[in-house]
Amino acid sequence: MKPHLPLLNRHTKSKSDNSSRYSINLLRITIAALTIAALSFLLSIHMLPNKVTLKVGDVAPEDIIAQRTVRYVDTTQTELRRAQAAASAGRVFDPVPNATDQALAALRSIVRTIAAARQIEGFRSDARALSVIRERVSPLVGTQLSNETLTCLLSCDTAALQAIEEKAANVVTTVMSREIKEDPAELRTARKHALSEAQKAASEPVFRKAISELASAVIRPNQVYNEQKTLERQERARREVQPSYAMIMRGEKVIAKGEKVLPEHIEKFEALGLRRPKLQPESVVAVTLLVTAAVLLVATYLRRFHPEVYENTKALALLSILVLVSTFALRIGGALLGIQLSPEQVGYVGTLWVVAAAMFIAVLVDRQVAVLVTALLSIVLATVLSNELRYASGALITGLVAIYCVADIKGRQDLLRTVGWISATGVLLVWVYGAITGDSVSDMVAGTFWAGVLVPFVATTLFFFGTIALERPFERVTHLSLLELADTNSPLLRRLLMEAPGTYTHSLAVGHLAEGAAAAIGADTLIARVASYYHDIGKLRRPHFFIENQHVENVHDGINPTLSTIVITSHVRDGIEIAKEHRLPKIVQDVIAQHHGTSLVQYFYNQFTDEFDPSTAVEQQFRYPGPKPQTKEAAIVMLADSVEAASRTLDKPSVAKIETLVNRVVADKLRDGQLDESELTFREVSKITTTFAKALIGTMHARIEYPEPIQSNERKGITNADSDSERTTAQGEHSAAAEDGSTAAFS
């Protein structure tokens, strides 16, 4: 359905144009600013979901379902991985300076102590002597030397003792050349290594044992544990571990009814924004910038490609209201109805509002603008559903189908067709997306009900009643309202039939011609027909001053041409007043004002110039006030009106006469400049001329005449009859000329 903007009067410019344009700019700026502020608020505030006040240990009173998909940091998993990283980082050991020298020094001290005991006179290696020796060497080696080793060391000769010391020192040096960390396990390993080296150092078992025990007794760690550095290394390892992320999918059950709240539940509540819903300043700024860019983009698009919408502040206000209402509905979802909806149902509700907005804007503003806004609203829906593209793309496709269906809606059947197409599209998308995402059959059946029944019927119902409520306040006109006016039983047309039957018949004929011509060039046929029906309603004020409503005499015969012109041209002004009284659409009022343009009332002008000299100033007194037609439909009505009026003057119409008449009437309008401000091209004018000629040829076909015998007593009236016939023809010419000023009527 094509939206119809009020036609601009280009002949009413004044000195106040600049101030008016400045005011309109301020209004546009105000509308844009309010739209940006409201949209930013709606997209920033957390209107859904509701706040969750549960704490750890509480029992969930109901199921809590995730309304959006969220990626969040899993603290528990992250801490576990960091602990593992810290444990695997290992401990830090610092080297012990001169650890080998210290071990060798301890070995020498043991040997010197034993050698010193051997020098004491009367010393024997009995149990008492072994106890004394053990007490002396225990600070150095503890209890690691066995009694057998001590006995061997006390009883062997000096050379053997020196050899044992030397070989034990070699074993210590060999073993401690490797790292020995301050760890019992590593120290045990080092002592086992010492035992292995001792096996190679001596052949006698007693000497091997002595060497092994001496070396093992003095071996010590050469790498000491550094706790501070170890903690630092572990902390670095923890920091290097990246956070572990988890996903909460839209529709996932966060916690079940009756389930005890655990720390991981609290973490999910936080991630979903359920614990502390609040506005984040940075988010608000980002959303505001995004909204501002979108509004400026739409404004630039309208200014460049749809100036008729951009210049009309009521149309801009209506567009803003529709977008805001739709966005508000998208944000609150099912909360508006006071019911709890699943994420899928919220998606379908969002689709419903996008489709409804698309239909409203297509009908009340512009179809191409509706496509742009539908795409933007689909993006908003994706944002509301946490970037869920399934319903956003579905809303866009369904909205485009709805725009196509309502673009030329002309009745209830078209409305039902719209419901059918939206329903079919929705059901198809449900099953296609269900197959792609692996939905269950039950889910797709439920989606079929939402997309195939609720969405189309609710959206179409909102559209039907909403257009009725919005048309008059914002001066918009739809085909539905025009169809009501096209009903010939409407009060105003019934009055025209009763009070001015000739004008009524003429208007219907003009409507027939205009509708055909509009169809030929792709103009709006319904506007052309409805405007034709009402274009002459001003004649209701003085119907008998117009020849088609006269039955006996012509009232213009008794008044001067100037007064006749005033009466004839006043039917335009009277028509506008009557149209306003009956609240006819602005576009019909504009066609009433423009259907004669500034044409010359040729018949009365010729009468006047027969007695007085013609001049430009005089000619202006015999012209209609205008303005000239501003649209194709208004220009078509003008031409159809002139052609139909002139065609009534034809005597014995033939194809040639009709074509000549139509060509002459149209050519006169072109020469007079009446079509200069319309959007018609020469190609379209040619099509209109051809269409008019065909239509008139079909309705004004010639009839066979059956001559009647002339009685003798009637021959005397032949002269008078001829005179009356000439008078009738003159009156017809007078009607055509007086009504539309066409010079073709006098050819």
C-alpha positions in Angstrom: 0.0 0.0 0.0 1.6 3.2 -1.1 1.7 5.9 1.7 0.4 9.3 0.6 2.0 12.5 1.8 0.2 15.8 1.8 0.7 17.6 -1.5 2.8 20.7 -1.2 1.3 24.0 -2.4 4.1 25.5 -4.4 2.2 28.6 -5.2 1.9 29.8 -1.6 5.5 30.8 -0.9 5.9 34.0 1.1 8.6 35.9 2.9 8.2 33.8 5.9 9.6 30.7 4.1 13.0 31.1 5.7 11.6 31.3 9.2 9.3 28.3 8.5 12.2 26.3 7.2 14.2 27.2 10.3 11.3 26.0 12.5 11.0 22.8 10.6 14.7 22.2 11.1 14.4 22.7 14.8 11.5 20.2 14.9 13.5 17.6 13.0 16.5 18.1 15.4 14.1 17.8 18.4 12.6 14.6 17.0 16.0 13.2 16.3 17.3 14.1 19.8 14.3 12.6 21.6 14.5 9.5 19.5 18.2 9.1 20.3 17.6 9.6 24.0 14.6 7.3 24.2 16.3 4.5 22.2 19.5 4.8 24.2 17.5 4.4 27.4 15.5 1.4 26.1 18.6 -0.4 24.9 20.7 0.4 28.0 18.3 -0.3 30.9 17.9 -3.8 32.2 14.2 -4.3 32.0 14.5 -8.0 31.8 15.3 -10.3 33.5 14.2 -9.7 37.1 16.7 -9.4 40.0 17.7 -12.7 41.8 18.3 -12.3 45.5 19.3 -15.9 46.3 22.3 -16.6 48.5 24.5 -19.7 48.9 22.6 -22.2 50.9 19.1 -21.0 49.9 16.6 -23.2 48.1 15.5 -22.0 44.6 11.7 -21.3 44.7 11.4 -21.8 40.9 13.3 -22.7 37.9 15.6 -20.0 36.7 16.2 -20.1 32.9 18.9 -18.1 31.1 17.2 -15.5 28.9 20.4 -15.0 26.9 23.6 -16.7 25.9 26.6 -15.6 28.1 30.2 -16.4 28.0 31.8 -16.0 31.5 34.9 -16.8 33.5 34.6 -20.1 35.4 36.3 -19.2 38.6 36.3 -22.7 40.0 37.9 -24.3 37.0 40.3 -21.4 36.6 41.5 -21.7 40.2 42.0 -25.5 39.8 44.1 -25.0 36.7 46.2 -22.3 38.4 46.8 -24.5 41.4 47.9 -27.3 39.1 50.2 -24.9 37.3 51.7 -23.7 40.6 52.3 -27.3 41.8 53.9 -28.2 38.5 56.1 -25.1 38.6 58.5 -26.9 41.0 60.6 -25.6 43.9 63.6 -23.3 43.6 66.9 -24.4 45.1 70.0 -22.3 45.6 73.5 -23.8 45.3 75.4 -24.2 48.6 78.9 -22.7 48.3 81.8 -25.2 49.1 79.3 -28.0 50.0 81.8 -30.6 48.8 84.7 -29.0 50.8 82.5 -29.1 53.9 81.7 -32.7 53.4 85.4 -33.5 52.9 86.2 -31.5 56.0 83.7 -33.5 58.0 85.3 -36.7 56.7 88.7 -35.6 57.8 87.4 -34.7 61.2 86.0 -38.2 61.7 89.2 -39.8 60.6 91.3 -37.5 62.9 89.1 -38.3 65.8 89.5 -42.0 65.3 93.3 -41.6 64.7 93.6 -39.5 67.9 91.8 -42.3 69.9 94.2 -44.8 68.4 97.2 -42.9 69.9 95.9 -43.2 73.4 97.9 -45.7 75.4 96.0 -48.8 76.4 93.0 -48.0 74.1 91.1 -51.1 73.1 88.3 -51.5 70.7 85.8 -52.9 73.2 82.2 -51.8 73.8 83.2 -49.0 76.1 85.8 -47.6 73.7 83.3 -47.7 70.8 80.8 -45.8 72.9 83.3 -43.1 73.5 84.3 -42.8 69.9 80.6 -42.7 68.8 80.0 -39.8 71.2 82.9 -37.9 69.7 82.0 -38.4 66.0 78.1 -38.2 66.4 78.0 -34.4 66.0 79.5 -34.9 62.6 77.8 -38.1 61.3 75.1 -38.9 63.8 74.5 -42.6 64.1 75.3 -43.6 60.5 78.5 -45.4 61.3 78.0 -49.0 62.4 80.0 -50.6 65.2 81.6 -52.9 62.6 82.9 -49.8 60.7 84.2 -48.1 63.9 86.0 -51.4 64.9 87.6 -51.6 61.5 88.8 -48.0 61.7 90.2 -48.4 65.2 91.9 -51.7 64.5 93.4 -51.3 61.1 96.9 -50.0 60.6 97.7 -46.4 59.8 98.2 -47.1 56.1 94.9 -48.8 55.8 93.2 -45.9 57.6 94.7 -43.4 55.3 93.7 -45.5 52.2 90.1 -45.7 53.6 90.0 -41.9 54.1 91.4 -41.2 50.6 88.9 -43.6 48.9 86.0 -42.2 50.9 87.0 -38.7 49.9 87.0 -39.7 46.2 83.6 -41.2 46.6 82.3 -38.0 48.2 83.8 -35.8 45.5 82.3 -38.0 42.8 78.8 -38.1 44.3 78.7 -34.4 45.2 79.8 -33.4 41.7 76.1 -33.8 40.9 73.3 -31.7 42.2 71.9 -33.0 45.5 68.8 -31.0 46.4 67.6 -30.5 49.9 65.2 -33.3 49.6 65.2 -36.7 51.5 64.6 -38.6 48.4 67.5 -37.0 46.5 69.8 -37.5 49.6 68.9 -41.2 49.7 69.6 -41.5 46.0 73.0 -39.8 46.5 73.9 -42.3 49.3 73.0 -45.2 47.1 75.3 -43.7 44.5 78.0 -43.6 47.2 77.5 -47.2 48.0 77.9 -48.1 44.4 81.1 -46.1 44.1 82.4 -47.7 47.3 82.0 -51.1 45.8 84.5 -50.1 43.1 87.0 -48.6 45.6 87.9 -51.7 47.7 88.0 -55.4 47.3 87.5 -56.4 50.9 83.9 -56.2 52.1 84.8 -54.7 55.5 86.8 -51.9 53.8 84.0 -51.3 51.2 81.5 -51.0 54.0 83.7 -48.6 55.9 84.2 -46.4 52.8 80.5 -46.5 52.0 79.4 -45.5 55.5 82.0 -42.7 55.8 81.0 -41.2 52.4 77.3 -41.6 53.1 77.7 -40.0 56.5 79.3 -36.8 55.2 77.4 -36.4 51.9 75.0 -33.5 52.2 72.7 -31.4 49.8 74.6 -29.0 47.6 71.3 -27.3 46.6 69.2 -25.7 49.4 65.5 -24.9 49.1 64.5 -21.2 48.6 61.0 -20.7 49.8 60.7 -17.1 48.7 61.8 -17.8 45.1 59.6 -20.8 45.0 56.5 -18.8 45.9 57.4 -16.2 43.3 57.8 -18.9 40.6 54.5 -20.4 41.5 52.8 -17.1 41.4 54.2 -16.5 37.9 52.9 -19.8 36.8 49.4 -19.0 38.2 49.4 -15.7 36.3 50.4 -17.4 33.0 47.3 -19.6 33.2 44.5 -18.0 31.1 41.0 -17.8 32.6 38.8 -20.7 31.8 35.5 -19.6 30.1 32.2 -21.4 30.3 29.0 -20.8 28.3 25.5 -20.4 29.6 23.2 -21.1 26.6 20.0 -19.3 26.2 17.2 -21.5 27.5 19.6 -23.4 29.8 18.3 -24.1 33.3 20.6 -22.2 35.6 19.1 -23.8 38.7 16.1 -26.0 39.2 13.2 -25.5 41.6 14.0 -26.9 45.0 17.8 -27.1 44.3 20.2 -25.7 46.9 22.2 -22.7 45.8 25.9 -23.3 45.4 28.8 -20.9 44.7 28.8 -21.9 41.0 25.1 -20.9 40.8 25.9 -17.5 42.2 28.7 -17.2 39.6 26.2 -17.9 36.9 23.7 -15.4 38.3 26.4 -12.8 38.3 27.4 -13.6 34.7 23.7 -13.2 33.6 23.4 -9.9 35.4 20.7 -11.3 37.7 22.3 -10.3 40.9 22.9 -6.6 40.5 21.1 -5.2 37.4 22.6 -1.8 36.9 23.6 0.6 34.2 27.3 0.6 33.2 28.5 4.1 32.2 30.7 2.7 29.5 27.9 0.6 28.1 25.5 3.5 28.1 28.0 5.7 26.2 28.6 2.9 23.7 24.9 2.3 23.1 24.3 6.0 22.8 27.0 6.4 20.1 25.6 3.4 18.2 22.0 4.7 18.4 23.2 8.2 17.3 25.0 6.7 14.3 21.9 4.7 13.3 19.5 7.7 13.6 21.9 9.9 11.6 22.2 7.2 9.0 18.4 7.0 8.6 18.1 10.8 8.5 20.7 11.0 5.8 19.0 8.3 3.9 15.7 10.0 4.1 17.1 13.4 3.1 18.9 11.9 0.1 16.4 9.4 -1.2 13.0 10.4 0.4 12.9 14.2 0.8 9.1 14.1 1.0 9.4 12.1 4.2 12.3 14.1 5.5 10.6 17.4 5.0 7.4 16.2 6.7 7.8 16.5 10.5 4.6 14.6 11.1 5.9 11.7 9.1 9.2 11.8 11.0 7.4 11.9 14.3 5.2 9.0 13.3 8.3 7.0 12.2 10.0 7.8 15.5 7.0 6.7 17.5 6.7 3.4 15.6 10.4 2.6 16.1 10.2 3.5 19.8 7.1 1.5 20.5 8.5 -1.5 18.7 11.9 -1.2 20.5 10.0 -0.9 23.8 8.0 -4.0 23.0 11.2 -5.9 22.0 12.8 -5.0 25.3 10.1 -6.1 27.6 9.0 -9.2 25.7 6.4 -11.2 27.5 6.6 -9.1 30.7 4.1 -6.7 29.2 1.5 -9.5 29.5 2.6 -10.5 33.0 3.5 -14.0 31.9 6.8 -15.9 32.0 8.0 -16.7 28.5 10.7 -19.0 27.4 13.6 -17.6 25.3 12.1 -19.1 22.2 8.8 -17.4 22.9 10.5 -14.1 23.6 12.1 -14.5 20.1 8.7 -15.0 18.5 7.2 -12.0 20.4 10.1 -9.9 19.1 9.5 -11.2 15.6 5.8 -10.1 16.0 6.7 -6.6 16.8 9.3 -6.3 14.0 6.7 -7.5 11.5 4.0 -5.2 12.9 6.4 -2.2 12.7 7.3 -3.1 9.1 3.7 -3.1 8.1 2.9 0.2 9.8 5.9 2.0 8.3 5.3 0.5 4.8 1.7 1.8 4.8 2.0 5.0 6.8 5.4 6.3 5.8 7.2 4.6 2.9 7.9 1.1 1.7 11.6 1.6 1.1 12.0 3.3 4.5 10.2 0.3 6.0 12.8 -2.1 4.6 15.7 -0.1 6.2 13.9 0.2 9.6 13.0 -3.5 9.6 16.7 -4.3 9.1 17.6 -2.1 12.0 14.9 -3.5 14.3 16.1 -7.0 13.5 19.6 -5.9 14.7 18.0 -4.6 17.9 16.2 -7.9 18.3 19.5 -9.7 18.0 21.0 -7.5 20.6 18.0 -8.1 23.0 18.4 -11.8 22.5 22.2 -11.7 23.1 23.2 -11.9 19.5 20.8 -14.7 18.7 20.7 -14.4 14.9 18.0 -17.1 14.3 15.1 -14.9 15.3 16.7 -11.7 14.0 17.1 -13.1 10.5 13.6 -14.7 10.7 12.1 -11.4 11.7 13.9 -9.6 8.8 12.7 -12.1 6.3 9.1 -12.2 7.6 9.1 -8.4 7.8 10.1 -8.1 4.2 7.3 -10.5 3.2 4.8 -8.4 5.2 6.0 -5.2 3.5 5.5 -6.7 0.1 2.0 -8.0 1.0 0.7 -4.7 2.4 2.3 -2.5 -0.3 -0.8 -2.6 -2.4 -3.5 -3.8 0.0 -7.0 -2.8 -1.2 -9.5 -4.8 0.8 -10.2 -7.6 3.3 -9.2 -10.3 0.8 -5.7 -8.7 0.6 -5.6 -8.5 4.4 -6.3 -12.2 4.6 -3.7 -12.8 1.9 -1.2 -10.9 4.0 -2.0 -13.1 7.0 -1.5 -16.2 4.8 1.9 -15.2 3.4 3.2 -14.2 6.8 2.0 -17.4 8.3 3.5 -19.5 5.5 6.9 -17.7 5.8 7.0 -18.1 9.6 6.2 -21.8 9.5 8.8 -22.4 6.7 11.5 -20.6 8.7 10.6 -22.6 11.9 11.2 -25.9 10.1 14.2 -24.8 8.1 16.0 -23.4 11.2 14.8 -26.4 13.2 16.5 -28.7 10.8 19.7 -26.7 10.8 20.0 -26.4 14.6 18.6 -29.9 15.3 15.4 -28.9 17.2 13.1 -31.6 18.4 9.8 -32.2 16.6 7.9 -30.9 19.6 9.8 -27.7 19.6 9.1 -27.2 15.9 5.4 -27.9 16.4 5.3 -25.3 19.1 7.2 -22.9 16.9 4.7 -23.5 14.1 1.9 -22.4 16.4 3.7 -19.2 17.4 5.1 -18.3 13.9 2.1 -19.6 11.9 -0.8 -18.5 14.0 -0.1 -15.9 16.8 2.5 -13.8 15.0 0.6 -13.2 11.7 -2.9 -12.8 13.3 -1.7 -10.5 16.2 0.6 -8.4 13.9 -2.2 -8.0 11.3 -4.8 -7.1 13.9 -2.4 -4.5 15.4 -1.8 -3.2 11.9 -5.5 -2.9 11.0 -6.6 -1.1 14.1 -3.4 0.9 14.5 -3.6 2.4 11.0 -7.2 3.6 11.8 -5.9 5.3 15.0 -2.8 6.9 13.4 -4.1 8.0 10.0 -5.8 11.2 10.9 -3.5 12.6 13.7 -0.5 12.3 11.4 -2.3 13.1 8.1 -1.6 9.8 6.5 -3.8 8.0 4.0 -4.0 4.3 3.3 -5.8 2.4 0.6 -8.1 1.0 3.3 -9.5 4.4 4.1 -9.6 5.3 0.4 -11.7 2.2 -0.2 -14.3 3.5 2.3 -14.5 6.8 0.4 -14.7 5.0 -2.9 -18.0 3.4 -1.8 -20.7 5.2 -3.8 -23.1 4.9 -0.9 -20.9 7.2 1.2 -22.9 10.1 2.6 -21.2 12.8 0.6 -21.6 10.9 -2.7 -25.2 10.1 -1.9 -25.8 13.8 -1.4 -24.1 14.6 -4.7 -26.3 12.1 -6.4 -29.5 13.7 -4.9 -28.6 17.4 -5.2 -26.3 17.4 -8.3 -27.0 14.3 -10.3 -25.3 15.5 -13.5 -22.2 16.3 -11.5 -22.4 12.9 -9.8 -22.6 11.1 -13.2 -19.7 13.3 -14.5 -17.6 12.4 -11.5 -18.1 8.7 -11.9 -17.1 9.0 -15.6 -14.0 11.0 -14.7 -13.1 8.3 -12.1 -13.4 5.6 -14.8 -11.1 7.6 -17.1 -8.6 8.5 -14.4 -8.3 5.0 -13.0 -7.5 3.6 -16.4 -4.9 6.3 -17.2 -3.3 5.8 -13.7 -3.0 2.1 -14.4 -1.4 2.7 -17.8 1.5 4.8 -16.3 1.9 3.0 -13.0 0.3 5.7 -10.8 -1.9 5.0 -7.9 -5.2 4.0 -9.4 -7.2 4.2 -6.2 -6.2 7.8 -5.5 -7.1 8.8 -9.0 -10.5 7.2 -8.8 -11.4 8.5 -5.3 -10.1 12.0 -6.0 -12.2 12.0 -9.2 -15.3 11.1 -7.3 -14.9 14.1 -5.0 -13.2 16.6 -7.2 -16.4 18.5 -8.0 -18.2 18.4 -4.6 -17.9 22.2 -4.4 -20.8 22.3 -6.9 -23.1 21.2 -4.1 -23.2 24.8 -3.0 -24.7 26.1 -6.3 -25.5 23.0 -8.4 -27.8 24.8 -10.9 -25.1 27.1 -12.0 -23.5 24.1 -13.8 -25.0 23.0 -17.1 -25.0 19.3 -16.3 -27.5 19.9 -13.5 -29.7 22.3 -15.4 -33.0 21.1 -16.9 -34.8 24.2 -18.4 -32.7 27.3 -18.7 -29.1 28.4 -18.3 -28.8 30.8 -15.4 -25.6 32.3 -16.9 -27.7 33.8 -19.7 -28.9 36.5 -17.3 -25.5 37.5 -15.7 -22.3 39.0 -17.1 -19.3 36.9 -17.9 -17.2 38.2 -14.9 -19.8 37.1 -12.4 -20.3 33.8 -14.1 -16.5 33.2 -13.9 -16.6 33.9 -10.2 -19.4 31.5 -9.6 -17.8 28.8 -11.7 -14.3 29.1 -10.2 -15.7 29.2 -6.6 -16.6 25.6 -6.8 -12.9 24.8 -6.1 -12.9 26.8 -2.9 -16.3 25.5 -1.9 -15.1 21.9 -2.6 -12.1 22.4 -0.2 -14.4 23.7 2.5 -16.8 20.9 2.1 -13.9 18.4 2.1 -12.6 19.8 5.4 -16.1 19.7 6.9 -16.4 16.0 6.1 -12.7 15.4 7.1 -11.7 14.0 3.7 -8.0 13.1 3.4 -5.5 15.8 2.7 -4.6 14.2 -0.6 -8.2 14.4 -1.8 -8.4 18.0 -0.7 -5.2 18.8 -2.7 -6.6 17.2 -5.8 -9.8 19.3 -5.4 -7.7 22.4 -5.2 -5.5 21.4 -8.2 -7.8 19.7 -10.6 -8.3 22.9 -12.6 -4.8 24.4 -12.0 -4.7 27.9 -13.3 -6.7 27.1 -16.4 -8.5 29.9 -18.3 -12.3 29.9 -18.2 -12.3 30.3 -22.0 -16.0 30.5 -22.7 -16.7 33.5 -20.5 -13.3 35.1 -21.3 -14.4 35.0 -25.0 -17.7 36.5 -24.1 -16.0 39.3 -22.2 -13.4 40.0 -25.0 -16.2 40.3 -27.5 -17.2 43.5 -25.8 -13.9 44.7 -24.3 -10.2 44.6 -25.3 -8.3 41.7 -23.9 -5.2 42.2 -21.7 -3.0 40.1 -19.4 -4.7 41.6 -16.3 -8.1 40.8 -17.7 -7.1 37.3 -18.5 -6.0 36.7 -15.0 -9.5 37.5 -13.7 -10.8 34.6 -15.8 -8.4 32.0 -14.5 -8.7 29.5 -11.7 -6.6 30.4 -8.6 -4.5 27.2 -8.7 -2.2 25.7 -7.8 -1.3 23.6 -10.8 -1.2 19.8 -10.3 1.7 18.7 -8.2 1.4 14.9 -8.6 0.7 12.4 -11.4 -2.6 11.6 -9.9 -3.7 15.2 -9.7 -2.6 15.8 -13.3 -4.5 12.7 -14.5 -7.7 13.9 -12.7 -7.3 17.4 -14.4 -7.0 15.8 -17.9 -9.8 13.3 -17.3 -12.1 16.0 -16.1 -11.4 18.2 -19.1 -11.7 15.3 -21.6 -14.9 14.0 -20.1 -16.5 17.4 -20.1 -15.5 18.1 -23.7 -16.6 14.7 -24.9 -20.2 15.6 -23.9 -20.3 18.2 -26.7 -19.6 15.7 -29.5 -22.4 15.1 -31.9 -22.4 11.7 -33.5 -19.0 10.7 -32.0 -16.7 8.7 -34.1 -13.3 7.2 -33.5 -11.6 10.0 -35.4 -13.6 12.7 -33.6 -12.9 11.2 -30.2 -9.1 10.9 -30.8 -9.0 14.4 -32.2 -10.8 15.8 -29.2 -8.7 14.0 -26.6 -5.4 15.1 -28.4 -6.6 18.7 -28.6 -7.6 18.9 -24.9 -4.4 17.4 -23.7 -2.3 19.6 -26.1 -4.2 22.7 -24.7 -3.2 21.7 -21.2 0.4 21.2 -22.2 0.6 24.6 -24.1 -1.0 26.3 -21.1 1.7 24.9 -18.8 -0.8 23.2 -16.5 1.3 20.0 -16.3 4.6 21.8 -15.7 4.7 21.1 -12.0 3.5 17.5 -12.1 5.7 14.5 -12.4 4.4 13.4 -15.8 6.7 12.7 -18.6 5.9 13.1 -22.3 5.8 9.3 -22.7 3.3 9.1 -19.8 1.2 11.9 -21.3 1.1 10.0 -24.6 -0.1 6.8 -22.7 -2.7 8.8 -20.9 -4.0 10.3 -24.2 -4.2 6.8 -25.8 -6.0 5.4 -22.7 -8.6 8.2 -22.7 -9.3 7.7 -26.4 -9.8 4.0 -26.0 -12.1 4.4 -23.0 -14.2 7.1 -24.7 -14.5 5.0 -27.9 -15.7 2.1 -25.8 -18.4 4.2 -24.0 -19.5 6.6 -26.7 -20.0 4.2 -29.6 -22.2 5.5 -32.4 -25.8 4.3 -32.6 -28.0 3.7 -35.7 -30.6 6.4 -36.3 -34.1 5.4 -37.1 -35.8 8.4 -39.0 -39.4 9.1 -38.1 -42.0 10.2 -40.6 -42.6 13.9 -40.5 -46.3 14.9 -40.2 -47.6 17.8 -42.2 -48.6 19.7 -39.1 -45.0 19.3 -37.7 -43.2 20.7 -40.6 -43.9 24.2 -39.3 -41.8 23.4 -36.2 -38.7 22.4 -38.1 -37.2 25.8 -37.8 -37.9 26.0 -34.1 -36.5 22.5 -33.5 -33.4 23.3 -35.3 -33.0 26.3 -33.2 -33.5 24.3 -30.0 -30.9 21.8 -31.1 -28.4 24.4 -31.7 -29.1 25.9 -28.3 -28.6 22.5 -26.7 -25.3 22.1 -28.4 -24.2 25.5 -27.3 -25.2 24.8 -23.8 -23.0 21.6 -23.9 -20.1 23.6 -25.2 -20.8 26.2 -22.5 -20.7 23.5 -19.8 -17.4 22.1 -21.0 -15.8 25.5 -21.3 -17.2 26.9 -18.1 -16.2 23.9 -16.1 -12.6 23.4 -17.2 -11.7 26.2 -19.6 -10.7 23.8 -22.4 -10.5 25.4 -25.8 -11.1 22.0 -27.4 -14.8 22.3 -26.7 -15.1 25.1 -29.2 -13.3 23.5 -32.2 
